[in-house]
Amino acid sequence: MEVHTSGNVEENTEFEYVGYVNNRKMDKGRVLERTSSLLQTKSFSDVTFIVGPSTSSKKYVGHKVLLAMASPVFEAMFCGDMADKAKVIRVSDVAPIGFENLLRYAYTDALNLQSVEDAILTATAAKKYLLPHLLRECFAYIERNVTPQSVCQVLEFANTMEAHHLVYKCLNIIDRQTYHVITSPGFSEVSLSVLETIVHRRHLNLNSEYPLYNATCTWAREECKRRSVEADVDNIRNILNSILPYIRFLAMTPEEFCKGPAKSGLLSKDECLGVFMNLAISGIVTVPLGINTETSKRTSPPEFFVCCLYKALSYHTPVRPLRIFGVTFRVTNTEVFVVGLGLPVRLDVSCYSVRQPKVEGLLRCTYGLHEDRPDREEVTVNFVLSKGKNVKIMFDKPLFVHKGIQYKIQLKTSAPLTEDAVAPIIRDRKLDVRVEGVNFQLLPFQEEHYPRKPEAMEFSEIFFYV
């Protein structure tokens, strides 16, 4: 028997396929609706969580299978060999609002953060239950919404979570909006470690050291209450033992020092006399032990600091087209953020091109935090070549550099640079550089696949923040 088909079979098939795809999308939406309704109605729940400290705990119900699908911690808790068969689980180290947001995200993929504090509490829950996507969303929210009023809380949180990009953001706010930070209502509640971080900063945007001293004393009086001790001079001095050596008394005016530190009795008579005499005539007597000898006011920092590896004596056409650039270094005494690199490549002044050549490349950073395997980060970068101006490659996110670890940063462009590009004749290549109190140890850069020097050139500058 013959079977006859109409001429629009393909059209019908395509129509059916499109309808199938649309139905799949609708089904996905319906799945989220169903899981969301489970969260709202609590139907078929088989586990109960008591979340928060005993004095302010809240009860939440859940579904083991859905939670196990969302989190490997819940999977181990409910489905592993050591699965917890209990129907009521106590969670005392997570705040109720953080756990509630985690549940909503696990059931609906939705997140509705109302404040930085909510995001911090939710991030803590996300880390505990290993939800990296939720953690990243919390970090992004905090980074967008951190203010001078909340920056100290965020800094403490970021240090705990080792969220280095958040630390960098916080330090920039503290350094540039210092007065608003130290006069905010919640400053007296910051931790000692955060206060130490602030007073240790080489650069702060302050017209005078006096507001920082006042804020420190206010914090100390509140700390006495938290420790349940009397807020007298002796207790305040004892609490501020690690802080006072970094307060620049010699950067105050005589009037400020007189009405503040001298009048309060926080410093001894000998210390006050030594400061007064040096305020009158710098260096007339030895500054008392434990008193900061810095006489200059703190000022707002630049956008970044520059570590110069070498100077360009003149420029010439390279023997072969350049394609590989790199730098190998370690920081020996502290931790820093590398925010960009300087490359002394430019267009020949005799070049008649109207357009500036655009260059694309892959930037790779390799370092060894783990003995068994190297760590690696990669990012695509773009830059342009221009006449009389070296290239600056600025990172979207800073690279956190650990103290004492060797870092190798390499840039491989997608194609050799234009024949109109010129490279420097290098002079005074350095092995060790100290900038802004940071010690850089510079090592020879070697590229395994391009060992010939004309093809592999070193970056000339490291842009960093500390």
Residue pairs with C-beta under 8 A, 6 or more apart in sequence:
32 108
32 109
35 66
35 107
35 108
36 107
36 108
37 43
38 44
38 45
38 63
38 66
38 107
39 103
39 104
39 107
39 108
42 61
44 63
45 61
45 62
45 63
46 62
46 63
46 64
46 87
47 61
47 62
47 63
47 64
47 67
47 78
47 87
47 88
47 89
48 59
48 60
48 61
48 62
48 87
48 88
48 89
49 59
49 60
49 61
49 62
49 88
49 89
49 90
49 91
49 99
50 57
50 58
50 59
50 88
50 89
50 90
50 91
51 57
51 58
51 59
51 60
51 91
51 94
51 95
51 96
51 99
51 100
52 58
52 91
52 92
52 94
52 95
52 96
52 99
53 92
54 92
56 96
57 92
57 96
58 96
58 100
60 96
60 99
60 100
60 103
62 103
64 74
64 78
64 79
65 78
66 106
66 107
67 74
67 78
67 106
68 74
68 75
68 77
68 78
68 79
69 75
70 105
70 106
70 131
71 106
71 129
71 130
71 131
72 130
73 128
73 129
73 130
74 129
76 82
76 83
77 83
77 84
77 89
78 84
91 99
93 128
94 121
94 124
94 125
94 128
95 121
95 124
95 125
97 118
97 121
97 122
98 118
98 121
98 122
98 123
98 124
98 125
99 125
101 111
101 112
101 113
101 118
101 121
101 122
101 125
102 122
102 125
102 126
102 129
102 131
102 134
104 110
104 111
104 112
105 111
105 131
105 134
106 131
111 122
111 134
111 137
111 138
113 119
113 122
113 138
113 141
115 145
116 141
116 142
116 145
116 146
116 147
116 150
116 153
116 154
117 150
117 153
119 138
119 141
119 142
119 145
120 138
120 142
120 153
120 154
120 157
122 134
122 138
123 134
123 135
123 138
123 139
123 142
123 157
123 161
126 132
126 134
126 135
126 138
127 135
127 161
139 163
139 165
139 166
142 154
142 157
142 166
143 165
143 166
143 169
146 154
146 166
146 169
146 170
146 173
147 173
148 173
148 177
148 180
148 181
148 184
149 180
149 184
149 185
149 186
150 186
151 170
151 173
151 174
151 181
152 181
152 184
152 186
152 187
152 190
152 194
152 198
153 186
153 190
154 166
154 169
154 170
155 166
155 167
155 170
155 171
155 174
155 194
155 197
156 190
156 191
156 193
156 194
157 163
157 166
158 164
158 166
158 167
158 170
159 167
159 193
164 337
164 398
164 400
165 397
165 398
165 400
167 400
168 337
168 398
168 400
168 465
171 201
171 465
172 465
173 181
174 181
174 197
174 198
174 201
174 204
175 201
175 203
175 204
175 205
175 300
175 301
176 205
176 300
176 301
177 205
178 198
178 204
178 205
178 206
178 212
178 298
179 205
179 206
179 207
179 211
181 187
181 198
182 198
182 211
182 212
182 215
183 211
183 215
187 215
187 218
187 219
188 218
188 219
188 221
188 222
189 222
190 219
192 223
192 242
195 216
195 219
195 243
196 242
196 243
196 246
198 204
198 212
199 212
199 216
199 243
199 246
199 247
200 246
201 298
202 298
202 301
202 436
202 437
203 298
203 299
203 300
203 301
204 212
204 298
204 299
204 300
205 298
205 299
205 300
206 212
206 297
206 298
207 297
208 251
208 252
208 253
208 256
208 297
209 247
209 248
209 249
209 251
209 252
209 256
209 297
209 298
210 252
210 256
210 260
212 247
213 247
213 249
213 252
213 260
213 261
214 260
216 240
216 243
216 247
217 236
217 240
217 264
217 266
220 231
220 236
220 239
220 240
220 243
221 231
221 236
223 239
224 230
224 231
224 235
224 236
224 239
225 231
227 239
229 235
233 264
233 265
233 266
236 266
237 244
237 266
240 266
244 266
244 290
245 290
245 291
245 292
246 292
247 292
248 292
248 294
248 295
248 296
248 297
248 298
249 257
249 261
249 267
249 275
249 291
249 292
250 275
250 278
250 279
250 282
250 287
250 291
250 292
250 293
250 294
250 295
251 294
251 295
251 296
251 297
251 298
252 260
252 261
252 279
253 279
254 276
254 279
254 280
257 275
257 276
257 279
261 267
261 272
261 275
262 272
262 275
262 276
267 275
267 291
270 288
271 288
271 290
271 291
274 285
274 286
274 287
274 288
274 291
275 287
275 288
275 291
277 284
277 285
278 284
278 285
278 287
278 295
282 295
287 293
301 465
304 339
304 340
304 463
304 464
304 465
305 435
305 436
305 438
305 463
305 464
305 465
305 466
306 342
306 435
306 461
306 462
306 463
306 464
307 433
307 435
307 438
307 440
307 461
307 462
307 463
307 464
308 430
308 433
308 460
308 461
309 327
309 429
309 430
309 433
309 442
309 458
309 459
309 460
309 461
309 462
310 426
310 427
310 428
310 429
310 430
310 458
310 460
311 426
311 427
311 428
311 460
312 344
312 390
312 424
312 425
312 426
312 427
312 460
313 424
313 425
313 426
313 427
314 424
314 425
315 344
315 346
315 348
315 422
315 423
315 424
315 425
316 422
316 423
316 424
316 425
317 348
317 419
317 422
317 423
318 421
318 422
318 423
318 454
318 457
319 454
320 416
320 452
320 454
320 455
321 416
321 417
321 419
321 421
321 455
322 345
322 413
322 416
322 417
322 421
322 423
322 454
322 455
322 457
323 412
323 413
323 415
323 416
323 417
323 450
323 455
324 410
324 411
324 412
324 413
324 447
324 450
324 455
324 456
324 457
325 343
325 410
325 411
325 413
325 456
325 457
325 458
325 459
326 408
326 409
326 410
326 411
326 445
326 447
326 456
326 458
326 459
327 341
327 408
327 409
327 442
327 445
327 458
327 459
327 462
328 406
328 407
328 408
328 409
328 442
328 443
328 444
328 445
328 446
329 406
329 407
329 440
329 441
329 442
329 443
329 462
330 404
330 405
330 406
330 407
330 440
330 441
330 443
331 401
331 403
331 404
331 438
331 439
331 440
331 441
332 403
332 404
332 439
332 440
332 441
333 403
333 437
333 438
333 439
334 403
334 437
334 438
334 439
334 466
335 400
335 401
335 402
335 403
335 466
336 401
336 438
336 464
336 465
336 466
337 398
337 399
337 400
337 401
337 464
337 465
337 466
338 395
338 398
338 399
338 401
338 407
338 409
338 462
338 463
338 464
339 394
339 395
339 398
339 399
339 463
339 464
339 465
340 392
340 393
340 394
340 395
340 463
341 392
341 393
341 409
341 411
341 459
341 461
341 462
341 463
342 390
342 391
342 392
342 393
342 459
342 460
342 461
342 462
342 463
343 383
343 390
343 391
343 392
343 393
343 411
343 459
343 460
344 390
344 391
344 423
344 424
344 460
345 385
345 390
345 391
345 417
345 421
345 422
345 423
345 457
346 385
346 386
346 387
346 388
346 389
346 390
346 391
346 421
346 422
347 353
347 356
347 357
347 385
347 386
347 387
347 418
347 420
347 421
347 422
348 387
348 420
348 421
348 422
349 387
349 388
351 387
351 420
353 420
356 384
356 385
356 386
357 384
357 385
357 417
357 418
357 420
357 421
358 382
358 383
358 384
359 382
359 383
359 384
359 385
359 413
359 414
359 417
360 380
360 381
360 382
360 413
360 414
361 380
361 381
361 382
361 411
361 412
361 413
361 414
362 378
362 379
362 380
362 381
362 411
362 412
362 414
363 378
363 379
363 380
363 381
363 393
363 409
363 410
363 411
364 376
364 377
364 378
364 409
364 410
364 411
364 412
365 376
365 377
365 378
365 399
365 407
365 408
365 409
365 410
366 374
366 375
366 376
366 407
366 408
366 409
366 410
367 374
367 375
367 402
367 405
367 406
367 407
367 408
368 374
368 375
368 405
368 406
369 375
369 402
369 405
377 399
379 395
379 396
381 393
381 411
383 391
383 392
383 393
384 391
385 391
385 417
385 418
385 420
385 421
390 460
392 463
393 411
394 463
398 465
399 407
399 409
401 407
401 464
406 443
408 445
409 459
410 445
410 447
411 459
423 457
424 460
430 442
431 441
431 442
432 439
432 440
432 441
432 442
433 439
433 440
433 442
434 440
435 464
436 466
437 466
438 464
438 466
440 462
445 456
445 458
446 456
447 456
450 456
